[in-house]
Amino acid sequence: MNVHPFVSAVRDLPLTARTGRVRRILPTSIEADGPDAPLGALCSVQTLTGSILAEVAGVHADHVVLTPVEDGGQTFSGALVTAVPAADGAPVGDALLGRAVDAFGRPLDDAGPILGASTAPLEAAAASPLARVSPGTIIETGIRVVDGLLTLGHGQRVGVFAAAGVGKTSLMTQLAQQVRADKCVVCLVGERGREVEALWSRGLSAEAKSRSVLVAATSDQLAAMRVRACRYALALAEHWRKQGQHVLLLLDSVTRLAMALREIGLAAGEPPTVRAYTPGVFAAIPRLVERCGALKTGGSITAVMTVLAETDDVDDPISEMMKSLLDGHVILSRTLAEQGHFPAIDAPRSVSRLASSLMSASHRQAATEALRLLSTYETSRTLIETGVYMPGASKEIDEAIERRPGLQAFLRQRPDEFSGLAATQQALAALLRKAA
């Protein structure tokens, strides 16, 4: 006997409310004796003027720990806590294109309500390792140093590493504007409100906006909101990947996401480890990375994630973890940035682990030669710039000095300048051929 869909829907309805009462209030968390809800579930917490949403961050034998997701009033001891049914869904689909939204898919722009969106799970399992495929198609970024020396493929996961003020956000804006992808999801976690407005209002053209969606949770918002913004951006990207599309996911930044996860973990009672990061941080971020990539069934998520290093040495715990998880890393140099060199990518220290398999033989040879020359100069920089090195002492160093001006001109590029892949390859080959 076939059951009518309406009857099935009624059977699935939560007909009883799961509730609890607030029993302790801390600056960053709320402790309640219920409801019985899993980690990550949303609850409504009664306040003096209405209610606020809070996320379950810890489950104990006799209580749960909640972290508020939004501001909206002060709660009190004995306040009612109610589980929110079906709260793990996220609005997805083409209705979000051209819109700036928060972590719940609510509009941040003034373009009116979002109509026609479908709903997808906020948290999806990572694909099986054997369901994945190594990137085999070059993704054209329009940035010479990336396309020429650090070639990327559809479905690659890459990190942009630098300390504060070296140009990560500017580089991400250029990628969002120039990368040839079917869809683009820009996720700003813990960013300044001014930067969010600047990127969306002035950083992207109308054409780029038409295939993009911006998900933002600024630094003044609560930790749970910042974490949810990242999860929601991934849900959007996964929705389009299932349709066989190539999606570019730009996440700025993983470090601020880790800080938000640490804040939630400490509030839930997790023990602090290195740099006070909790074990949950080192469990959540690898899952985030593995949800990206290319699938055999078609479609891919190319992820570019910025990592805000503690120092210019780029050796803090989050940076080291991300280097081990990603398919490549792009290091930005403060020295280059201070010289007005954009993009300030330190090519010899950067690597794309898939570049050699994506490049043609001639392209690979030219890129290897260019990196060799750049690395040789950097290794001998102190000798050269202090006048200790005497021309003729080393053929390799002489060659690196001679070719450096041409290579520097090739690597420099305006933020609004697009260089096609074919033009980049031809320019690199011609530069090395001319110098030879």
C-alpha positions as CSV (number, residue, x, y, z in Angstrom):
1,M,0.0,0.0,0.0
2,N,1.4,3.4,-1.1
3,V,1.4,6.1,1.6
4,H,0.4,9.5,0.4
5,P,3.2,12.1,0.6
6,F,1.0,14.3,2.7
7,V,0.6,11.5,5.3
8,S,4.4,10.9,5.3
9,A,5.0,14.6,5.9
10,V,2.6,14.6,8.8
11,R,4.3,11.6,10.3
12,D,7.6,13.3,10.1
13,L,6.4,16.4,11.9
14,P,7.8,17.0,15.4
15,L,4.5,17.0,17.4
16,T,6.1,17.5,20.8
17,A,8.4,20.3,21.8
18,R,11.8,19.5,23.4
19,T,12.5,22.1,26.1
20,G,14.7,22.9,29.0
21,R,15.4,25.7,31.4
22,V,18.4,28.1,31.7
23,R,20.4,27.4,34.9
24,R,23.6,29.3,34.4
25,I,24.7,32.2,32.3
26,L,28.3,33.0,31.3
27,P,29.7,35.8,29.1
28,T,30.1,33.5,26.0
29,S,27.7,30.6,26.8
30,I,24.5,29.5,28.4
31,E,24.0,26.3,30.4
32,A,20.6,24.7,30.5
33,D,19.1,21.4,31.8
34,G,17.7,20.7,28.3
35,P,16.6,20.1,25.6
36,D,17.9,16.7,24.5
37,A,19.6,17.9,21.2
38,P,22.7,16.9,19.4
39,L,25.8,19.0,18.9
40,G,25.3,21.8,16.4
41,A,21.5,21.8,16.8
42,L,19.8,25.2,17.2
43,C,17.6,26.2,20.1
44,S,15.5,29.2,20.9
45,V,16.3,30.8,24.2
46,Q,13.8,33.1,25.9
47,T,15.0,36.6,26.7
48,L,13.5,39.6,28.5
49,T,12.2,41.0,25.2
50,G,11.7,37.9,23.0
51,S,14.1,35.1,22.1
52,I,17.5,34.5,20.5
53,L,18.9,31.5,18.7
54,A,21.7,29.5,20.3
55,E,23.7,26.5,19.1
56,V,24.4,23.4,21.2
57,A,28.2,23.4,21.8
58,G,28.4,20.7,24.5
59,V,26.2,17.9,25.8
60,H,26.7,16.6,29.3
61,A,24.8,14.0,31.4
62,D,22.6,16.6,33.1
63,H,22.9,19.7,31.0
64,V,23.8,21.2,27.6
65,V,26.0,24.2,26.8
66,L,24.7,26.7,24.3
67,T,26.5,29.4,22.5
68,P,24.4,32.3,21.2
69,V,24.2,32.7,17.5
70,E,22.7,36.2,17.4
71,D,22.3,39.2,19.7
72,G,18.8,40.1,20.6
73,G,18.4,40.6,24.3
74,Q,19.4,39.3,27.7
75,T,18.3,35.9,29.0
76,F,17.8,35.0,32.6
77,S,17.9,32.0,35.0
78,G,14.9,29.7,34.4
79,A,14.3,31.0,30.9
80,L,12.7,28.5,28.5
81,V,15.0,26.8,26.0
82,T,13.2,25.1,23.0
83,A,14.8,23.0,20.3
84,V,14.2,24.4,16.9
85,P,13.0,21.6,14.5
86,A,14.6,21.2,11.1
87,A,17.0,24.1,11.8
88,D,20.0,22.5,10.0
89,G,18.7,23.4,6.5
90,A,20.2,26.2,4.4
91,P,18.7,28.1,1.4
92,V,20.6,27.3,-1.7
93,G,20.2,27.7,-5.5
94,D,20.4,30.2,-8.2
95,A,18.1,32.6,-6.4
96,L,21.2,33.5,-4.2
97,L,23.3,34.6,-7.1
98,G,24.1,38.3,-7.1
99,R,23.2,38.6,-3.4
100,A,25.1,39.3,-0.2
101,V,23.7,37.3,2.7
102,D,24.4,36.4,6.3
103,A,25.0,32.9,7.8
104,F,21.3,32.1,7.6
105,G,20.9,33.2,4.0
106,R,19.2,36.4,5.0
107,P,19.9,39.4,2.8
108,L,22.6,41.9,3.8
109,D,22.0,44.0,0.7
110,D,19.0,46.2,-0.2
111,A,17.7,44.1,-3.1
112,G,14.7,42.8,-1.3
113,P,13.8,39.3,-0.1
114,I,15.3,36.2,-1.7
115,L,12.6,34.2,-3.5
116,G,12.8,30.7,-5.1
117,A,15.6,29.2,-3.1
118,S,15.5,25.5,-2.2
119,T,16.8,24.0,1.0
120,A,19.8,21.7,1.5
121,P,21.5,20.2,4.6
122,L,23.9,22.6,6.2
123,E,26.4,19.8,7.0
124,A,27.1,17.1,4.5
125,A,29.5,14.2,4.7
126,A,32.7,14.4,2.7
127,A,32.8,12.3,-0.5
128,S,34.5,8.9,-0.4
129,P,38.2,9.1,-1.4
130,L,37.5,6.8,-4.3
131,A,34.7,9.1,-5.5
132,R,37.2,11.9,-6.0
133,V,39.3,12.7,-9.0
134,S,42.5,14.6,-9.3
135,P,42.1,17.9,-11.1
136,G,42.9,17.6,-14.8
137,T,41.8,20.9,-16.2
138,I,43.6,24.2,-15.6
139,I,41.6,26.9,-13.9
140,E,42.4,30.3,-15.4
141,T,42.9,33.0,-12.8
142,G,44.2,35.8,-15.1
143,I,47.1,36.3,-12.6
144,R,50.5,35.7,-14.4
145,V,52.5,34.4,-11.4
146,V,49.7,31.9,-10.6
147,D,48.9,30.7,-14.1
148,G,52.5,30.8,-15.2
149,L,54.4,29.4,-12.2
150,L,51.8,28.0,-9.8
151,T,49.2,26.5,-12.1
152,L,46.0,25.4,-10.5
153,G,43.3,23.0,-11.5
154,H,39.5,22.7,-11.1
155,G,38.9,21.1,-7.7
156,Q,42.3,22.1,-6.2
157,R,42.4,23.3,-2.5
158,V,45.0,26.1,-2.1
159,G,45.9,28.3,0.8
160,V,47.1,32.0,0.7
161,F,49.4,32.5,3.7
162,A,50.5,35.9,5.0
163,A,50.6,38.1,8.1
164,A,48.2,41.0,8.4
165,G,48.4,43.8,5.9
166,V,50.2,42.1,3.0
167,G,47.4,42.0,0.5
168,K,45.4,38.8,1.0
169,T,42.0,40.4,0.6
170,S,43.0,42.3,-2.5
171,L,44.2,39.1,-4.1
172,M,41.0,37.3,-3.2
173,T,39.0,40.1,-4.7
174,Q,41.0,39.8,-8.0
175,L,40.4,36.1,-8.0
176,A,36.6,36.5,-7.5
177,Q,36.6,39.0,-10.4
178,Q,38.7,37.1,-12.8
179,V,38.5,33.3,-12.3
180,R,36.6,31.5,-15.0
181,A,34.2,29.4,-13.0
182,D,30.5,28.6,-13.3
183,K,29.7,29.9,-9.8
184,C,31.7,31.8,-7.1
185,V,31.0,31.7,-3.4
186,V,32.8,34.3,-1.4
187,C,32.8,33.7,2.4
188,L,34.2,36.4,4.7
189,V,34.6,35.2,8.3
190,G,35.4,37.6,11.0
191,E,36.2,40.4,8.5
192,R,35.8,44.1,9.0
193,G,32.4,45.4,7.9
194,R,34.2,48.0,5.8
195,E,36.0,45.3,3.9
196,V,32.8,43.4,3.2
197,E,31.1,46.5,1.8
198,A,34.2,47.4,-0.3
199,L,34.5,44.0,-1.9
200,W,30.8,43.7,-2.8
201,S,30.1,47.3,-3.8
202,R,33.3,48.2,-5.5
203,G,35.5,45.1,-5.9
204,L,33.3,43.1,-8.3
205,S,31.8,44.0,-11.6
206,A,28.2,43.4,-12.4
207,E,29.1,40.4,-14.5
208,A,31.1,38.9,-11.7
209,K,28.3,39.5,-9.2
210,S,25.8,37.8,-11.4
211,R,27.6,34.4,-10.9
212,S,28.6,35.0,-7.3
213,V,27.1,35.0,-3.8
214,L,28.7,36.7,-0.8
215,V,28.3,35.1,2.7
216,A,29.6,37.4,5.5
217,A,29.9,37.2,9.3
218,T,31.8,40.2,10.5
219,S,34.2,40.3,13.4
220,D,31.6,41.9,15.8
221,Q,29.2,39.0,15.4
222,L,29.2,36.0,17.7
223,A,31.5,33.0,17.3
224,A,28.7,30.6,16.4
225,M,27.6,33.0,13.6
226,R,31.1,33.1,12.2
227,V,31.4,29.3,12.1
228,R,27.9,28.9,10.6
229,A,28.8,31.3,7.7
230,C,31.6,29.0,6.6
231,R,29.3,25.9,6.9
232,Y,26.7,27.7,4.8
233,A,29.1,28.8,2.1
234,L,30.2,25.2,1.8
235,A,26.5,24.1,1.5
236,L,26.0,26.5,-1.3
237,A,29.1,25.3,-3.2
238,E,28.2,21.7,-2.7
239,H,24.7,22.3,-4.1
240,W,26.1,23.6,-7.4
241,R,28.8,20.9,-7.5
242,K,26.1,18.3,-7.4
243,Q,24.7,19.8,-10.6
244,G,28.0,19.2,-12.3
245,Q,29.2,22.8,-12.1
246,H,32.6,24.2,-11.4
247,V,32.5,26.3,-8.2
248,L,35.1,28.7,-6.9
249,L,35.0,29.0,-3.1
250,L,36.9,31.9,-1.6
251,L,37.2,31.7,2.2
252,D,38.8,34.6,4.1
253,S,40.0,33.5,6.6
254,V,40.6,30.0,8.0
255,T,42.5,31.5,11.0
256,R,39.5,33.6,12.1
257,L,37.3,30.5,11.7
258,A,39.7,28.6,13.9
259,M,39.5,31.4,16.5
260,A,35.7,31.2,16.5
261,L,35.9,27.4,16.9
262,R,38.4,27.9,19.8
263,E,36.0,30.3,21.5
264,I,33.1,27.9,21.2
265,G,35.3,25.0,22.3
266,L,36.6,26.7,25.4
267,A,33.0,27.8,26.3
268,A,31.9,24.2,26.0
269,G,34.7,23.0,28.3
270,E,37.2,21.6,25.8
271,P,40.8,21.5,27.1
272,P,43.1,24.1,25.5
273,T,46.1,22.7,23.6
274,V,48.8,24.6,21.6
275,R,48.1,28.3,21.4
276,A,45.0,27.5,23.4
277,Y,43.3,26.0,20.4
278,T,40.9,23.2,21.4
279,P,40.9,19.7,19.9
280,G,37.6,20.6,18.1
281,V,39.5,23.1,15.9
282,F,41.9,20.4,14.6
283,A,39.0,18.1,13.9
284,A,36.7,20.6,12.2
285,I,39.1,22.2,9.7
286,P,40.2,19.0,8.0
287,R,36.6,18.1,7.4
288,L,36.1,21.5,5.9
289,V,39.0,21.0,3.5
290,E,37.9,17.5,2.5
291,R,34.4,18.6,1.6
292,C,35.9,20.5,-1.3
293,G,37.5,19.1,-4.5
294,A,36.5,17.4,-7.7
295,L,34.2,14.4,-8.1
296,K,34.1,11.6,-10.7
297,T,30.4,12.2,-11.2
298,G,31.3,15.7,-12.4
299,G,31.5,19.1,-10.8
300,S,34.2,20.5,-8.6
301,I,34.8,23.0,-5.8
302,T,38.1,24.9,-6.2
303,A,38.8,26.3,-2.7
304,V,41.2,29.2,-2.1
305,M,41.5,29.8,1.7
306,T,43.5,32.6,3.3
307,V,45.5,31.8,6.4
308,L,46.3,34.8,8.6
309,A,49.8,33.9,9.9
310,E,50.8,35.1,13.3
311,T,54.2,36.3,11.9
312,D,55.9,36.7,8.6
313,D,57.6,33.3,9.1
314,V,54.2,31.5,8.6
315,D,54.9,28.8,11.1
316,D,52.1,29.0,13.6
317,P,49.9,25.9,14.3
318,I,47.0,26.8,12.0
319,S,49.4,27.6,9.1
320,E,51.4,24.3,9.6
321,M,48.1,22.3,9.7
322,M,46.8,23.9,6.6
323,K,50.0,23.4,4.6
324,S,49.7,19.6,5.3
325,L,46.0,19.5,4.3
326,L,45.9,21.6,1.1
327,D,47.0,20.9,-2.4
328,G,49.3,23.9,-2.5
329,H,50.2,27.1,-0.7
330,V,50.8,30.6,-1.9
331,I,53.0,32.7,0.4
332,L,52.7,36.5,0.3
333,S,55.8,38.5,1.1
334,R,55.8,41.6,3.2
335,T,59.0,42.7,1.6
336,L,57.4,42.6,-1.9
337,A,54.3,44.3,-0.6
338,E,56.3,47.2,0.9
339,Q,58.0,47.6,-2.5
340,G,54.6,48.1,-4.1
341,H,54.9,44.8,-5.9
342,F,51.4,43.3,-6.5
343,P,50.5,40.6,-6.2
344,A,53.1,40.1,-3.4
345,I,53.5,36.4,-4.1
346,D,56.8,34.9,-3.1
347,A,57.0,32.4,-6.0
348,P,60.0,30.4,-4.8
349,R,58.4,29.7,-1.4
350,S,55.0,28.9,-2.9
351,V,54.0,25.6,-4.4
352,S,51.1,24.0,-6.4
353,R,51.3,20.3,-5.9
354,L,49.4,19.7,-9.1
355,A,51.1,22.1,-11.3
356,S,53.5,19.6,-13.0
357,S,50.6,17.3,-14.0
358,L,48.6,20.2,-15.4
359,M,51.3,22.0,-17.4
360,S,52.5,21.0,-20.9
361,A,56.1,19.9,-21.2
362,S,57.3,23.3,-22.6
363,H,55.3,25.2,-19.9
364,R,56.7,23.1,-17.2
365,Q,60.3,23.6,-18.4
366,A,59.8,27.4,-18.6
367,A,58.2,27.6,-15.1
368,T,61.0,25.4,-13.6
369,E,63.7,27.7,-15.1
370,A,62.0,30.8,-13.9
371,L,61.6,29.5,-10.4
372,R,65.3,28.4,-10.4
373,L,66.4,31.9,-11.3
374,L,64.2,33.5,-8.7
375,S,65.4,31.1,-6.0
376,T,69.0,31.6,-6.9
377,Y,68.7,35.3,-6.5
378,E,66.9,35.1,-3.2
379,T,69.5,32.7,-1.8
380,S,72.3,35.1,-2.8
381,R,70.4,38.3,-2.1
382,T,72.5,39.3,1.0
383,L,75.8,38.9,-1.0
384,I,74.5,40.8,-4.0
385,E,72.9,43.7,-2.2
386,T,75.8,44.3,0.2
387,G,78.3,44.4,-2.6
388,V,80.1,41.3,-1.4
389,Y,79.4,39.3,-4.5
390,M,81.8,39.9,-7.5
391,P,80.4,39.4,-11.0
392,G,81.9,36.4,-12.6
393,A,82.2,34.4,-9.4
394,S,79.2,32.2,-10.2
395,K,77.6,31.6,-13.6
396,E,74.2,30.8,-12.0
397,I,74.2,34.0,-9.9
398,D,75.2,36.1,-12.8
399,E,72.4,34.7,-14.9
400,A,69.9,35.3,-12.1
401,I,71.0,38.9,-11.7
402,E,70.7,39.5,-15.5
403,R,67.3,38.0,-15.9
404,R,65.7,39.4,-12.7
405,P,64.4,42.7,-14.1
406,G,62.4,40.8,-16.8
407,L,61.1,38.3,-14.3
408,Q,60.0,41.0,-11.9
409,A,58.2,42.8,-14.7
410,F,56.4,39.5,-15.6
411,L,55.4,38.9,-12.0
412,R,54.0,42.4,-11.4
413,Q,50.4,43.0,-12.3
414,R,47.7,45.6,-11.6
415,P,44.8,44.4,-9.5
416,D,42.4,45.1,-12.4
417,E,44.7,43.5,-15.1
418,F,43.7,40.2,-16.6
419,S,46.2,38.1,-18.4
420,G,44.9,35.1,-20.3
421,L,46.5,31.7,-19.8
422,A,47.9,31.5,-23.4
423,A,49.3,35.0,-23.3
424,T,50.9,34.2,-19.9
425,Q,52.6,31.1,-21.2
426,Q,53.8,32.9,-24.4
427,A,55.2,35.8,-22.3
428,L,57.0,33.5,-20.0
429,A,58.5,31.5,-22.8
430,A,59.5,34.6,-24.7
431,L,61.1,36.1,-21.6
432,L,63.4,33.1,-21.0
433,R,64.1,32.8,-24.7
434,K,65.1,36.4,-25.0
435,A,67.4,36.3,-22.0
436,A,69.1,33.1,-23.3
